[in-house]
Amino acid sequence: MKAIKVMATIDNQGQLCIDEPLNLEQNSKVEVIVLIPEVTESNEYEQ
């Protein structure tokens, strides 16, 4: 299995929108792992 790291955004409907097109064969199945930053006290005050 090959891994490709890309950035994405979750839209208002909760769907994943990848920032750039993937150069893969169309209609390919992929496995997606979503990494979400944890909010910590130090992160809350940096905003």
C-alpha distance matrix in Angstrom:
0.0 3.8 6.7 10.1 13.2 16.1 19.4 20.8 24.0 25.0 27.9 31.1 29.7 26.8 24.2 21.4 22.3 19.8 22.1 20.8 19.5 15.8 15.8 13.5 14.7 17.1 16.9 13.0 11.9 9.9 9.8 12.4 13.6 17.1 18.8 22.5 25.0 27.5 31.1 33.3 37.0 36.5 34.2 36.9 39.6 37.7 37.8
3.8 0.0 3.8 6.8 10.2 13.1 16.6 18.4 21.9 23.4 26.3 29.8 28.8 25.9 23.2 20.0 20.4 17.5 19.3 17.8 16.7 13.1 13.1 11.5 13.5 16.2 16.6 13.0 12.5 10.1 10.4 12.0 13.2 16.2 17.6 21.3 23.5 26.4 29.9 32.1 35.7 34.8 32.4 35.2 37.7 35.6 35.5
6.7 3.8 0.0 3.8 6.6 9.8 13.2 15.2 18.7 20.4 23.5 27.0 26.3 23.3 20.8 17.5 17.8 14.9 16.5 15.5 15.2 12.0 12.9 12.1 14.8 17.0 17.4 14.1 13.2 10.0 9.5 10.0 10.5 13.1 14.1 17.8 19.9 22.9 26.3 28.5 32.0 31.1 28.7 31.4 33.9 31.7 31.7
10.1 6.8 3.8 0.0 3.8 6.4 10.1 12.4 16.1 18.3 21.2 24.8 24.5 21.8 19.1 15.5 15.2 11.9 13.0 11.9 11.9 9.1 10.5 10.7 14.0 15.9 16.8 14.0 13.7 10.5 10.7 10.2 11.0 12.7 13.7 16.9 18.9 22.2 25.3 27.7 31.1 30.0 27.3 30.0 32.3 29.9 29.6
13.2 10.2 6.6 3.8 0.0 3.8 7.1 9.9 13.5 16.0 19.1 22.8 22.9 20.1 17.8 14.1 13.7 10.5 11.2 11.0 12.2 10.4 12.7 13.5 16.9 18.3 19.2 16.7 16.1 12.6 12.0 10.3 10.1 10.8 11.0 14.0 15.5 19.0 22.0 24.3 27.6 26.4 23.6 26.3 28.6 26.1 25.9
16.1 13.1 9.8 6.4 3.8 0.0 3.8 6.6 10.4 13.2 16.0 19.7 20.2 17.7 15.3 11.5 10.5 7.1 7.4 7.7 9.5 8.9 11.9 13.2 16.7 17.4 18.4 16.7 16.3 13.1 13.0 10.7 11.0 10.7 11.2 13.5 15.1 18.9 21.4 24.1 27.2 26.0 22.9 25.2 27.5 24.9 24.1
19.4 16.6 13.2 10.1 7.1 3.8 0.0 3.8 7.2 10.4 13.2 16.9 17.8 15.4 13.6 10.0 8.8 6.2 5.9 8.0 10.8 11.3 14.7 16.2 19.5 19.6 20.4 19.1 18.5 15.4 14.9 11.9 11.8 10.1 10.3 11.5 12.9 16.7 18.7 21.6 24.6 23.5 20.1 22.1 24.4 21.9 20.8
20.8 18.4 15.2 12.4 9.9 6.6 3.8 0.0 3.8 6.9 9.5 13.2 14.1 11.9 10.0 6.5 5.4 4.1 5.1 8.3 10.7 11.7 15.5 16.6 19.5 18.9 19.2 18.4 17.7 15.0 14.6 11.3 11.6 9.5 10.5 11.1 13.2 16.7 18.6 21.8 24.8 24.1 20.5 22.0 24.5 22.4 20.8
24.0 21.9 18.7 16.1 13.5 10.4 7.2 3.8 0.0 3.8 6.2 9.7 11.1 9.2 8.2 5.8 5.2 6.5 7.2 10.9 13.3 14.9 18.6 19.7 22.3 21.1 21.1 20.8 19.8 17.4 16.8 13.4 13.4 10.6 11.6 11.0 13.0 16.1 17.3 20.9 23.5 23.2 19.5 20.3 23.0 21.2 19.0
25.0 23.4 20.4 18.3 16.0 13.2 10.4 6.9 3.8 0.0 3.8 6.9 7.8 5.5 5.4 4.7 6.1 8.8 10.5 13.9 15.7 17.1 20.9 21.3 23.5 21.9 21.3 21.2 19.8 17.6 16.7 13.3 13.4 10.5 11.9 10.9 13.4 15.9 17.1 20.8 23.5 23.8 20.1 20.5 23.5 22.2 19.9
27.9 26.3 23.5 21.2 19.1 16.0 13.2 9.5 6.2 3.8 0.0 3.8 5.4 5.3 5.4 6.6 6.9 10.4 11.7 15.0 16.5 18.5 22.1 22.7 24.6 22.6 21.9 22.4 21.4 19.7 19.4 16.3 16.9 14.1 15.7 14.6 16.8 19.1 19.8 23.5 25.8 26.3 22.5 22.4 25.2 24.0 21.3
31.1 29.8 27.0 24.8 22.8 19.7 16.9 13.2 9.7 6.9 3.8 0.0 3.8 5.5 7.4 9.8 10.6 14.2 15.4 18.7 20.1 22.1 25.7 26.2 27.8 25.5 24.6 25.3 24.1 22.7 22.2 19.1 19.6 16.7 18.2 16.6 18.7 20.3 20.5 24.2 26.2 27.1 23.4 22.7 25.5 24.8 21.8
29.7 28.8 26.3 24.5 22.9 20.2 17.8 14.1 11.1 7.8 5.4 3.8 0.0 3.8 5.6 9.0 10.6 14.3 16.4 19.3 20.0 21.6 25.1 25.1 26.2 23.7 22.3 23.2 21.8 20.8 20.3 17.7 18.6 16.2 18.4 17.3 20.0 21.5 22.2 26.0 28.3 29.4 25.8 25.2 28.3 27.8 25.0
26.8 25.9 23.3 21.8 20.1 17.7 15.4 11.9 9.2 5.5 5.3 5.5 3.8 0.0 3.8 6.7 9.3 12.7 15.1 18.1 19.0 20.1 23.8 23.5 25.0 22.9 21.4 21.7 19.9 18.4 17.4 14.5 15.0 12.6 14.8 13.8 16.7 18.3 19.4 23.2 25.8 26.9 23.4 23.2 26.5 25.9 23.5
24.2 23.2 20.8 19.1 17.8 15.3 13.6 10.0 8.2 5.4 5.4 7.4 5.6 3.8 0.0 3.8 6.4 9.8 12.6 15.1 15.6 16.7 20.2 19.9 21.3 19.1 17.8 18.2 16.7 15.4 15.0 12.4 13.7 11.9 14.6 14.5 17.7 19.9 21.4 25.2 28.0 28.7 25.1 25.3 28.5 27.5 25.2
21.4 20.0 17.5 15.5 14.1 11.5 10.0 6.5 5.8 4.7 6.6 9.8 9.0 6.7 3.8 0.0 3.8 6.4 9.5 12.0 12.7 13.6 17.2 17.2 19.1 17.5 16.6 16.5 15.2 13.2 12.9 9.9 11.2 9.5 12.2 12.6 15.8 18.5 20.4 24.0 27.1 27.3 23.7 24.5 27.5 26.1 24.1
22.3 20.4 17.8 15.2 13.7 10.5 8.8 5.4 5.2 6.1 6.9 10.6 10.6 9.3 6.4 3.8 0.0 3.8 6.3 8.8 9.9 11.6 15.3 15.9 18.1 16.4 16.4 16.6 16.1 14.4 14.8 12.1 13.7 12.0 14.2 14.7 17.3 20.4 22.1 25.7 28.5 28.3 24.6 25.4 28.2 26.3 24.2
19.8 17.5 14.9 11.9 10.5 7.1 6.2 4.1 6.5 8.8 10.4 14.2 14.3 12.7 9.8 6.4 3.8 0.0 3.8 5.7 7.1 8.5 12.2 13.3 16.0 15.1 15.7 15.4 15.2 13.1 13.7 11.2 12.8 11.7 13.6 14.8 17.2 20.6 22.6 25.9 28.9 28.3 24.7 26.1 28.6 26.4 24.6
22.1 19.3 16.5 13.0 11.2 7.4 5.9 5.1 7.2 10.5 11.7 15.4 16.4 15.1 12.6 9.5 6.3 3.8 0.0 3.8 7.0 9.4 12.8 14.9 17.8 17.2 18.5 18.2 18.5 16.4 17.1 14.6 15.7 14.3 15.4 16.1 17.8 21.4 23.0 26.1 28.8 27.8 24.1 25.6 27.7 25.2 23.3
20.8 17.8 15.5 11.9 11.0 7.7 8.0 8.3 10.9 13.9 15.0 18.7 19.3 18.1 15.1 12.0 8.8 5.7 3.8 0.0 3.8 6.5 9.4 12.0 15.1 14.9 16.8 16.6 17.6 15.7 17.1 15.3 17.0 16.3 17.6 19.0 20.8 24.5 26.3 29.3 32.1 30.8 27.3 29.0 31.0 28.3 26.7
19.5 16.7 15.2 11.9 12.2 9.5 10.8 10.7 13.3 15.7 16.5 20.1 20.0 19.0 15.6 12.7 9.9 7.1 7.0 3.8 0.0 3.8 6.5 8.8 11.6 11.3 13.5 13.5 15.1 13.9 16.1 15.0 17.4 17.5 19.4 21.2 23.4 27.0 29.1 32.2 35.1 34.1 30.6 32.3 34.5 31.9 30.2
15.8 13.1 12.0 9.1 10.4 8.9 11.3 11.7 14.9 17.1 18.5 22.1 21.6 20.1 16.7 13.6 11.6 8.5 9.4 6.5 3.8 0.0 3.8 5.6 8.9 9.5 11.7 10.9 12.5 11.2 13.5 13.2 15.7 16.6 18.6 21.0 23.4 27.0 29.5 32.5 35.6 34.6 31.3 33.3 35.6 33.1 31.8
15.8 13.1 12.9 10.5 12.7 11.9 14.7 15.5 18.6 20.9 22.1 25.7 25.1 23.8 20.2 17.2 15.3 12.2 12.8 9.4 6.5 3.8 0.0 3.8 7.0 8.7 11.8 10.9 13.3 12.7 15.5 15.9 18.6 19.8 21.9 24.5 26.8 30.4 32.9 35.8 39.0 37.9 34.6 36.8 39.0 36.3 35.2
13.5 11.5 12.1 10.7 13.5 13.2 16.2 16.6 19.7 21.3 22.7 26.2 25.1 23.5 19.9 17.2 15.9 13.3 14.9 12.0 8.8 5.6 3.8 0.0 3.8 6.2 8.8 7.4 10.1 10.0 13.2 14.4 17.5 19.4 21.8 24.7 27.3 30.7 33.6 36.5 39.9 39.0 35.9 37.9 40.4 38.0 36.9
14.7 13.5 14.8 14.0 16.9 16.7 19.5 19.5 22.3 23.5 24.6 27.8 26.2 25.0 21.3 19.1 18.1 16.0 17.8 15.1 11.6 8.9 7.0 3.8 0.0 3.8 6.6 5.8 9.4 10.7 14.4 16.2 19.6 21.7 24.5 27.4 30.3 33.6 36.4 39.5 42.9 42.3 39.0 41.0 43.6 41.3 40.1
17.1 16.2 17.0 15.9 18.3 17.4 19.6 18.9 21.1 21.9 22.6 25.5 23.7 22.9 19.1 17.5 16.4 15.1 17.2 14.9 11.3 9.5 8.7 6.2 3.8 0.0 3.8 5.4 9.0 10.9 14.6 16.1 19.8 21.5 24.6 27.1 30.2 33.4 36.1 39.4 42.7 42.3 39.0 40.6 43.3 41.2 39.7
16.9 16.6 17.4 16.8 19.2 18.4 20.4 19.2 21.1 21.3 21.9 24.6 22.3 21.4 17.8 16.6 16.4 15.7 18.5 16.8 13.5 11.7 11.8 8.8 6.6 3.8 0.0 3.8 6.5 9.4 13.0 14.8 18.6 20.5 23.9 26.4 29.8 32.7 35.5 38.8 42.3 42.2 38.9 40.3 43.3 41.4 39.9
13.0 13.0 14.1 14.0 16.7 16.7 19.1 18.4 20.8 21.2 22.4 25.3 23.2 21.7 18.2 16.5 16.6 15.4 18.2 16.6 13.5 10.9 10.9 7.4 5.8 5.4 3.8 0.0 3.8 6.4 10.1 12.5 16.2 18.6 21.8 24.7 28.0 30.9 33.9 37.1 40.6 40.5 37.3 39.0 42.0 40.1 38.9
11.9 12.5 13.2 13.7 16.1 16.3 18.5 17.7 19.8 19.8 21.4 24.1 21.8 19.9 16.7 15.2 16.1 15.2 18.5 17.6 15.1 12.5 13.3 10.1 9.4 9.0 6.5 3.8 0.0 3.8 7.0 9.8 13.5 16.1 19.5 22.4 25.9 28.5 31.6 34.8 38.4 38.5 35.4 37.1 40.2 38.6 37.5
9.9 10.1 10.0 10.5 12.6 13.1 15.4 15.0 17.4 17.6 19.7 22.7 20.8 18.4 15.4 13.2 14.4 13.1 16.4 15.7 13.9 11.2 12.7 10.0 10.7 10.9 9.4 6.4 3.8 0.0 3.8 6.4 9.9 12.7 15.9 19.0 22.4 25.1 28.3 31.3 34.9 34.9 32.0 33.8 36.9 35.2 34.3
9.8 10.4 9.5 10.7 12.0 13.0 14.9 14.6 16.8 16.7 19.4 22.2 20.3 17.4 15.0 12.9 14.8 13.7 17.1 17.1 16.1 13.5 15.5 13.2 14.4 14.6 13.0 10.1 7.0 3.8 0.0 3.8 6.8 10.0 13.1 16.4 19.7 22.2 25.5 28.4 32.1 32.3 29.5 31.4 34.6 33.1 32.4
12.4 12.0 10.0 10.2 10.3 10.7 11.9 11.3 13.4 13.3 16.3 19.1 17.7 14.5 12.4 9.9 12.1 11.2 14.6 15.3 15.0 13.2 15.9 14.4 16.2 16.1 14.8 12.5 9.8 6.4 3.8 0.0 3.8 6.4 9.7 12.7 16.2 18.7 22.0 25.0 28.6 28.8 25.9 27.7 30.9 29.5 28.7
13.6 13.2 10.5 11.0 10.1 11.0 11.8 11.6 13.4 13.4 16.9 19.6 18.6 15.0 13.7 11.2 13.7 12.8 15.7 17.0 17.4 15.7 18.6 17.5 19.6 19.8 18.6 16.2 13.5 9.9 6.8 3.8 0.0 3.8 6.5 9.8 13.1 15.4 18.9 21.7 25.4 25.6 22.9 24.9 28.1 26.8 26.4
17.1 16.2 13.1 12.7 10.8 10.7 10.1 9.5 10.6 10.5 14.1 16.7 16.2 12.6 11.9 9.5 12.0 11.7 14.3 16.3 17.5 16.6 19.8 19.4 21.7 21.5 20.5 18.6 16.1 12.7 10.0 6.4 3.8 0.0 3.8 6.4 9.9 12.4 15.6 18.7 22.3 22.6 19.7 21.4 24.7 23.5 22.8
18.8 17.6 14.1 13.7 11.0 11.2 10.3 10.5 11.6 11.9 15.7 18.2 18.4 14.8 14.6 12.2 14.2 13.6 15.4 17.6 19.4 18.6 21.9 21.8 24.5 24.6 23.9 21.8 19.5 15.9 13.1 9.7 6.5 3.8 0.0 3.8 6.6 9.3 12.7 15.4 19.1 19.1 16.4 18.5 21.6 20.4 20.2
22.5 21.3 17.8 16.9 14.0 13.5 11.5 11.1 11.0 10.9 14.6 16.6 17.3 13.8 14.5 12.6 14.7 14.8 16.1 19.0 21.2 21.0 24.5 24.7 27.4 27.1 26.4 24.7 22.4 19.0 16.4 12.7 9.8 6.4 3.8 0.0 3.8 6.3 9.3 12.4 16.0 16.3 13.4 15.1 18.4 17.5 17.0
25.0 23.5 19.9 18.9 15.5 15.1 12.9 13.2 13.0 13.4 16.8 18.7 20.0 16.7 17.7 15.8 17.3 17.2 17.8 20.8 23.4 23.4 26.8 27.3 30.3 30.2 29.8 28.0 25.9 22.4 19.7 16.2 13.1 9.9 6.6 3.8 0.0 3.8 6.5 9.2 12.7 12.6 9.8 11.9 15.0 14.1 14.1
27.5 26.4 22.9 22.2 19.0 18.9 16.7 16.7 16.1 15.9 19.1 20.3 21.5 18.3 19.9 18.5 20.4 20.6 21.4 24.5 27.0 27.0 30.4 30.7 33.6 33.4 32.7 30.9 28.5 25.1 22.2 18.7 15.4 12.4 9.3 6.3 3.8 0.0 3.8 6.3 10.0 10.8 8.7 10.4 13.7 13.7 14.1
31.1 29.9 26.3 25.3 22.0 21.4 18.7 18.6 17.3 17.1 19.8 20.5 22.2 19.4 21.4 20.4 22.1 22.6 23.0 26.3 29.1 29.5 32.9 33.6 36.4 36.1 35.5 33.9 31.6 28.3 25.5 22.0 18.9 15.6 12.7 9.3 6.5 3.8 0.0 3.8 6.9 8.2 6.0 6.8 10.3 10.9 11.3
33.3 32.1 28.5 27.7 24.3 24.1 21.6 21.8 20.9 20.8 23.5 24.2 26.0 23.2 25.2 24.0 25.7 25.9 26.1 29.3 32.2 32.5 35.8 36.5 39.5 39.4 38.8 37.1 34.8 31.3 28.4 25.0 21.7 18.7 15.4 12.4 9.2 6.3 3.8 0.0 3.8 5.4 5.2 6.3 9.0 10.2 11.7
37.0 35.7 32.0 31.1 27.6 27.2 24.6 24.8 23.5 23.5 25.8 26.2 28.3 25.8 28.0 27.1 28.5 28.9 28.8 32.1 35.1 35.6 39.0 39.9 42.9 42.7 42.3 40.6 38.4 34.9 32.1 28.6 25.4 22.3 19.1 16.0 12.7 10.0 6.9 3.8 0.0 3.8 5.5 5.2 6.7 9.0 11.0
36.5 34.8 31.1 30.0 26.4 26.0 23.5 24.1 23.2 23.8 26.3 27.1 29.4 26.9 28.7 27.3 28.3 28.3 27.8 30.8 34.1 34.6 37.9 39.0 42.3 42.3 42.2 40.5 38.5 34.9 32.3 28.8 25.6 22.6 19.1 16.3 12.6 10.8 8.2 5.4 3.8 0.0 3.8 5.5 5.6 6.6 9.5
34.2 32.4 28.7 27.3 23.6 22.9 20.1 20.5 19.5 20.1 22.5 23.4 25.8 23.4 25.1 23.7 24.6 24.7 24.1 27.3 30.6 31.3 34.6 35.9 39.0 39.0 38.9 37.3 35.4 32.0 29.5 25.9 22.9 19.7 16.4 13.4 9.8 8.7 6.0 5.2 5.5 3.8 0.0 3.8 5.5 5.3 7.1
36.9 35.2 31.4 30.0 26.3 25.2 22.1 22.0 20.3 20.5 22.4 22.7 25.2 23.2 25.3 24.5 25.4 26.1 25.6 29.0 32.3 33.3 36.8 37.9 41.0 40.6 40.3 39.0 37.1 33.8 31.4 27.7 24.9 21.4 18.5 15.1 11.9 10.4 6.8 6.3 5.2 5.5 3.8 0.0 3.8 5.6 6.2
39.6 37.7 33.9 32.3 28.6 27.5 24.4 24.5 23.0 23.5 25.2 25.5 28.3 26.5 28.5 27.5 28.2 28.6 27.7 31.0 34.5 35.6 39.0 40.4 43.6 43.3 43.3 42.0 40.2 36.9 34.6 30.9 28.1 24.7 21.6 18.4 15.0 13.7 10.3 9.0 6.7 5.6 5.5 3.8 0.0 3.8 5.6
37.7 35.6 31.7 29.9 26.1 24.9 21.9 22.4 21.2 22.2 24.0 24.8 27.8 25.9 27.5 26.1 26.3 26.4 25.2 28.3 31.9 33.1 36.3 38.0 41.3 41.2 41.4 40.1 38.6 35.2 33.1 29.5 26.8 23.5 20.4 17.5 14.1 13.7 10.9 10.2 9.0 6.6 5.3 5.6 3.8 0.0 3.8
37.8 35.5 31.7 29.6 25.9 24.1 20.8 20.8 19.0 19.9 21.3 21.8 25.0 23.5 25.2 24.1 24.2 24.6 23.3 26.7 30.2 31.8 35.2 36.9 40.1 39.7 39.9 38.9 37.5 34.3 32.4 28.7 26.4 22.8 20.2 17.0 14.1 14.1 11.3 11.7 11.0 9.5 7.1 6.2 5.6 3.8 0.0
